[in-house]
Amino acid sequence: MTEYELPQKWGIIIAIVFIVSVFTCLAIGKTLVLGLSVTLAFAVLAVKVHGVPIKTSFLWMIQGIWSIKDIYIIVFLIGINVAMWISSGIVPAMIYYGFSVVSKVYFLLFAYLMTALVAFFLGTGLGTLSTIGVALFSLGMTIGMPPGILVGALMSGAYVADRLSPISALVNFTLETVGVKFKAYFVRTSKVMIPAAILAGIVYFLLSLKYTGHISEESILGYKTIILEKFQISSALFAVPFFVLIASFKGIKSAKVLGMGILISALITIIVQGNSVFETLSFMFMGFKSDGTATFLKSLEIGGVYAMLEVVLIIMAGISMSTLYEKCGWIKPIINLVSQGSTNRTSALVNTGILSTVLNALTCDQTVGILVPGKYLKTFFKKYAFDEITLAQIIANTGTSLAPLMPWNVNAIIVLAITGVSALQYAPFAFLNWFSFPIAIIMTSGMFQTFKMFKSRPIN
């Protein structure tokens, strides 16, 4: 609810400061939290000049932060979960059994499908790329795969996590912001992603026929040996992720599902993998650590509460900024722009997707691209007989999907650091990310059903 009507030019000025601060942080290698803090400080002083007391601005921000308090707990639990699923051997087991078939399949197609599987259960695109993604990238490069195409395939699979995994921070943030349940969201989003995933799979299969290569048993055995030296591997470990998946579908709250998954995997870490209680607690807070020296083992050193602290602070800064904009009357013109530019159901979906994508492009992160349309376009969507689930699905398959393909995005910069391959090289080949946007519009707007009805009409 708007409490002040401040000049719109100041909303634009603050947005410019926001963009400059974020890009500066990226350029000098500093955390985005610094840029967001500078912007918030500038915004508070700017609105004070126009009659809004600093105390009032802080109260607004606190209200906004508190309004999504549950998501912070979930994000921290996800960080712990990632560390526990690695330390317990669940993720290493997925990788181990994947390596057992990699020499018998088309490599690019396998890389795409394997990263998608691991990402779905691990719940993080970057985490997937920095673990099995690194291993598959190394294998692919040894057999002459073009780096851009290879990372594009890995990217397509890995970022299934950020749109579909029940234990993804971004998925849960989307659900919390829009106000929908995971099961309904999963069903609706899957209907869009499955056709896009199949189409992308066909393209990677065709590319696999063109770019062939033989992976030596020695290379594969090397990775499997490293895993076996550190972890006790068994297919029985897969019971944990399947339990989490089933519990999520049954509608159990994310915090409870994650908590149960963490408890079980922590016990496995102690009893099966032989880590002490102290080591296990350390993994929970600081991420998994290995005493091995192999590069592959080092790539598994992710997760933990500490690693998610920056994510939580970015979410807090994003909700603080959006609340400030709402109270000052600066959100309404953005929503009006989308509304006025929409003349039918299809254009409403397209404009929502564009808004999410543009916000992600301007802020270098997916948070605001989820927050603004997810929070403020609900009434607009109802105007066109769309429900909140559709809104969540469109955001996921447009802005969230395309964000990692932007060279200046945080995700792309980290991928560059991991692989040495820039977004300019891999983005054209991240087919699932690209296909999701148009297919989401076609499947959701009713264009597909209209086309089927047209084809079914008798010809006179």
PyMOL commands that set and color helices and strands:
alter all, ss='L'
color gray80, all
select helices_A, chain A and resi 8-28+32-49+54-67+69-87+90-99+102-104+107-122+125-129+132-142+147-158+161-164+169-178+182-210+217-230+235-249+254-271+277-286+295-299+305-327+331-340+345-363+367-376+378-383+388-397+399-405+410-419+423-429+431-445+447-456
alter helices_A, ss='H'
color red, helices_A
deselect
rebuild
show_as cartoon
